[in-house]
Amino acid sequence: MKTAKAISLTRMGWLLQYYWATYKTTYLTAIFGFIGLIILVYQLILFSNHGYLTFETGYVHGIFLSGYFVICLLWVGQSFLALRNPQNAKSYLMLPASIAEKYIVELSIKMAGLLIIYPIIFWGASNLGLGLFQLFGPLFFTNVTIDNIGILEWKEFWLIENFGEQLFFIKLILLGLFALIPSLIWAGSLIFGKYNFIWMPFSLFVVYLAISATSIALSWIMDPGTLSISINGQVKYEILKVDQPELLPDTPLIIIMSAIWIWLAVVLSYVVAYFKLKEKQV
Amino acid sequence: MSVLGFSPEQRNQTFLSEVFFVPDENFLPGHLSAERYQQILQPFYPRFDTEIFTRLLDRFEVDSQEKIKNLSFGQQKKVGLAMALSSGCALILLDEPTNGLDISSKSAFRKELISVLSEDQTVVIATHLIRDLENILDRVMILDQGQIKLDADLSDLADSLHFGVSQSEVSGAIYSQSSALGVQFIQERTTQAQTVVNLELLFEGVTSGVPIASFLSKTNSLTA
């Protein structure tokens, strides 16, 4: 029997149709639910602050980034819904498409939601939220200073102020951290399943503790004076500075290595997720 | 293990397009109609026949426009069976296909199963309701505690074994069992006329440890 190509755009198109037909209600509920949530958050902030809010304020960045984390947890983190129960898992796993096609289509849908649809609905819902406040704010406040609704400007969504002036590897680390969040949560959806939104943050917290403990322990090994326990049981510690050697101007080795490790973790998360999907059996 | 030249655990897309599995429990998306489900699934199966699908739903008296969740368990099962029989797959796996079907639907299913399938298609049926299907089987495999106890053509079984009912114990019986009708027995067939294979009795005999395979005259039988 002749084997078909492992990745076919036509088959991925069929898969997209299958996904749309099967999860249309879920997708639309998620979109409208999130629009409602953003509008609600705006009203809460505006009405409680008695002030104003436009895209020029830091509030918007905060709301946008908070939404980014929530979307990562509840949208990217709830991938492969078909694998949640044995009946649907059988149908999904036996659907005639390769594992790579199923993986790419699911990932594309999730990333499109996070990186394209979310900014659009955030912009739309922000305007709606601000508009609502313009409409109803004067009923409660005498001094409503919103006089225009913000227009989407990508530079306003830039994550870090003066980002352009940062060192190249620092930029890589910062961007890597924002790329790492969805990639880890994506992998977590195949490892932890339904309760990924609890277990993945918990796992990250444990890893954070482990890294901190390792840093303290290594500092203590290198210099026992960095860790001390006083008579009343108070623990004092400091972590050795590791800003040498510098491989590039103002760029220590540890910064370069951190950037490499973070991006490696981003890539490996996707690789691990692929193999987790591959090992699922009917 | 190799099936159709593929390793099933690899879930190769070509292999999957040649296999259709209907589980015992409902596996269909409830919010879709049978027709809509067929439309989104059909492209994945290159030999899918829409005409057969429509005809089978008519034959099974299932409303193709009705949402699947509004159909009864038996009707949902019929949609799954109609999908499987229309898929054109080389291998169709049916788990308890007659479970939930009423008497007339079982009869319709048997007839359609025989008429729709082509020579290059194989249907593997796992069932406890053996009487529903015993007249349409070519080959039987008896599993017990996860082990294959017997794998033989029905024609070999009919050639080699004699199935009968007697009012008293029969000497020389390979296996016998009392029932309301009398003593059902299996004998090695010598000069007797061929009888219909009593699959329930055969199952009881095989699972009670009788080495039925050793009585088969053909060489293509297999025991675990």
Interface residues (C-beta under 8 A of the other chain):
Chain A: M1 K2 T3 A4 A6 R11 W14 Q17 Y18 A21 T22 T25 Q87 N88 K90 S91 L93 M94 L95 P96 A97 S98 I99 E101 Q281 V282
Chain B: L4 G5 F6 E9 R11 N12 Q13 T14 F15 L16 S17 E18 V19 F20 F21 P23 E25 N26 F27 L28 P29 H31 L32 R36 Y37 I40 L41 P43 F44 Y45
